[in-house]
Amino acid sequence: MTRLSPAARIRRWILARQPQTDQLTLTQANVYILPSRAGWALLLTLLVLLVAAINYQLNLGYLLTFLLAGSAAASMIAGHGNLRGLRLHLHSASGGFAHAPLAMHITLGNPGRSRRWGVGLALHASVKAKPGDTPWTWVDVPEQSGTPAELAFMPPQRGLHALPAVQILTRYPLGAFKVWAVWRPRSQVWVYPAPEAHPPPLPAASPEPGGQGNAATRNGDEFDGVRAYQPGDSLKLVVWKKAAQAFATGSHQLISRDRPYASQHRLWLDARATGLRDAEASLSRLAAWVLLAQQQGHTWGLRLPHGQEIAPDSGPAHATRCLEALAACP
């Protein structure tokens, strides 16, 4: 087991104390302040000046020492006020792919009448990260206005992940003090399998499970058959005669017809058709096929490695549903 440094333990303790929320207002309860390296150097300089002024009885030395000390104290108050009252709002994050940057869109709101200068945002350093490894995004927030900011992180693997914590920092106005806060977003984001870079062509269309026994024909139009009603289905596809019979028997399940289709535009993306034994490689190929089928405007269904099926459909919402199912595969 890796032993944590004292600084890492303090960071982890501070992070654990923060509530998870997608909107945060910085107050005295969650803004921290400590001298920076420049601040410690200034303190050492002030001690040297004070000792020299006492030793040589220099009135101008006293004046310079206390003038610099007063300026440092005023900068501490100004720096803390630069963050206090700032509002942070996280916009809903869309899904992304593993091993590719995923963006977090944040708006910094300033309800006050003074501009907030030099506000930095970065992903919170993990307990194993070294100081300075995390890139910062620096913005100024106008008075009674808002400023957008964007952070990017690299998801380690597919699945449903919590968004990483964010650190807010300012060294305004003199850099003698480091004022910071920590923000833990509540939202989670889907990380899809990384699509294969050069996938093979889409598999050929395959017949529906169960053959053509359920196929129905009406006025020359061919239908896949009937299926349970799904939210978003057109009311024209509802089989109202069967619906009336179902309601008469106490069932509230609606039945819909599948829409007319051309067989060459409907296909099944089957995990067995990938021809790959490695589970992650198979999911990557399926993800690439989902993107390709969406790009080409096909109607497709998805058969996952563990036997689950997603009914054929089309459109961006269907593609997102398929990618989320691939991300959730055990």
Residue, then its C-alpha position, 0 to 999 in steps of 0.5 A: m500500500t502506497r503511503l501518502s505524503p502529508a500534503a496529499r493527506i491534507r488535499r484528500w481531507i479537504l476534498a472529502r469535506q466538499p459537498q457534491t453539487d453542480q452549482l457552487t457559491l464561494t463563501q468564507a466557509n469554503v475559500y482557503i488562503l495561505p502564503s505563496r512562495a513569494g509570500w514566504a519570501l516577502l515575510l523573510t524580507l520583512l524580518v530582515l528589514l525589521v532586524a536591520a531597522i532595530n539594529y541601526q535605529l533607522n526610522l525610514g527602515y521602520l517606515l519601509t518595513f511597516l509599509l510593506a507589511g501593511s500592503a501584504a495584509a491588504s493584499m490578503i483581504a483583497g485576494h480573499g474578496n476576489l473569490r468570495g461571492l463567485r458563482l460556478h455553474l456546471h453545464s450538462a456534460s455530454g458523453g465521450f470516448a475513452h482515451a480521448p479528451l472530454a470537456m467540462h463547460i463551466t460558467l463563472g458568475n460575478p454578482g458583485r460590482s467589481r471585476r474579479w481578476g486572475v481567476g484560475l481553474a484546473l482539475h484538482a490534483s489527485v493524491k498521486a499528482k505532483p504540484g504543477d502537473t495540472p494546466w490552469t485556465w485563467v479568466d477575468v470575470p466582469e462585474q455583474s456578468g459571467t465568463p465561460a471556461e472549459l476544462a478537459f480531462m482524459p477518461p481512464q476507461r469506459g463506463l459511467h464516471a463522476l466528473p473530476a473535482v475542480q480547483i479554483l485559484t487566485r493570487y491577486p493582487l500581489g501574488a503574496f497569498k494563494v487563495w483557493a477553493v475546491w468544487r466537486p461536481r455531482s454530475q456523471v458522464w458516460v464514457y463510451p468504448a474507444p471506436e476502432a480506428h479502421p473498422p471493417p465494413l458494416p455487416a450484411a443485413s440479417p433476418e429478424p429473430g424468429g424468421q418472418g412468422n410475425a411479419a404483417t402486410r397491409n395495403g402492400d406495405e411491408f412491416d417488420g411485425v408488431r412490438a411493444y409500444q416505445p416512447g416516441d412512436s408515432l400514434k399512426l403505428v399503434v394497432w388500436k384494435k389490439a389496444a382496445q382488446a388489451f384494455a378490455t382484458g385489463s392490460h394497458q400495454l400498447i402494441s405498435r407496428d414497426r415502420p415500413y423499411a427497406s431491408q438493405h437499410r436495416l441491419w443488426l450490429d452483432a457482437r458475434a459478427t465482429g470476429l474478435r475474441d477480446a471483449e474490449a476490442s469487440l466493443s470498440r469495433l461495435a462502437a465504430w459500427v454504431l458511428l458508421a451506421q449513424q453517419q450513413g443513415h441506416t436503421w440498425g439494432l444492436r446485439l451485445p456480447h452478454g445477450q441483451e438486444i436493442a431494437p432497431d431504430s435510427g437517429p442520434a438518440h438511438a446511437t447514444r443509447c447504443l453507445e451507453a449500452l456498450a459502455a455499461c457492458p460488464 
